[in-house]
Amino acid sequence: MKRALVLLALTLGGRQAVAADTPPIIQRMLDAASTLSYRGHVVQIEGDQAQSLHLLHRAGTDGGEDRVRSLQGTYWELRRNGKACQVALINARPAHDEALVAAAFPSLLPLRLQNLAEFYEFAPVGSGRLADRVAQFTLARPRDEFRFAYLLGTDATTGLLLKASLIDSHGQVLRQVFFVDLEVVPTLADDEWRHEFSNTPPKLQWTEHTLGKRLPASAVPWPIGPLPAGFAVSNYLRHRAPHSDQEVEQLTISDGLATVSAFIDSPAPGEHPLLGAGRVQDMPAYGAQLAERHVTVLGAAPMATLQHVVKALTPDAAGTTTTPATLPAASSEHP
């Protein structure tokens, strides 16, 4: 029944972004994150991968403070205050903005939706139960072709976000994160907040991350054409491909919720890279020839977004004539 309501809601509504104040449902989520302190356990599911987390949250401005740690698989830990994050891993590597938002979803996802409110319509689609609480469900339906929908479950009493599901245009759940238990408390004492967890690996490497960071155009050696409204380049890397001497350039492009990665390289002789729509490890992908090089764009985003990103890329213009990417037909798109 819930999926039927979502599919019906996806077919309704306008297609153009409009200027908008913060929708009431988002304001309730923001107020809950700012005024409530809580502890609980969270499950994240994407494809056939799942992980469980322990989450502590203290009330405060800018979404309060969060402390999150993994409970299975490779250990990691997150400490967030405002836009400043500290991430602990056994082997330090760059932290992805999208993953940090998912880890602290009750406080960070509403902030991102507030920033992108003009691109969504918010429609109630029923009620139910989550984490032993009465919940209200709202569909954040995109107004354009460049975003997927979100199904949001909020606590009927407090407005706290209890569950968020990323829904494609066919009504299929691509990713979801939700509380399995939740305890709202008057406050979290400093002793609990600073407590060192048992079974924490002894040699963690901590890295700093600023949420929502965007690169200036001068930091990217590629001229970038117009991107979909709300999207911008958030990171650029140049590195060697695993088990190869092949150099790969990687651009990360995001609107704060949807993140896509563009990989630009020169295929080896005899290699047959992706052309057109397809999938890379079950992730939507789109490949095209970019002058003498090849670009593959992938991410949990509509095919229109991936194509638009490819079209925006042109070769390094230093001493050369820029040549647009050659776009194959997208008739092979998969849901």
Buried (B, 14 or more C-beta within 10 A) or exposed (E): EEEEBBEEBBEEEEEEBEEBEBBEBBBBBBBBBBEBBBBBBBBBBBEEEEBEBBBBBBBBEBBBBBBBBBBEEEBBBBBBBEBEBBBBBEEEEEBBBBBBBBBBBBBBBBBBBBBBBBBBBBBEBBEBEBBEBEBBBBBBBBBBEBBBBBBBBBBBEBBBBBBBBBBBBEBEBBBBBBBEEBEBBEEBEEEEBEEEEEEEEEEBEEEEBEBBEBBEEEEBEBBBBEBBEBBBBBBBEEEEEEEEEEEBBBBBBBBBBBBBBBBBBEEEEEEEBBBBBBEBEEBBBBBBBBBEBBBBBBBBBBBBBBBBBBBBBBBBEEEEEEEBBEBBEEEBBEE
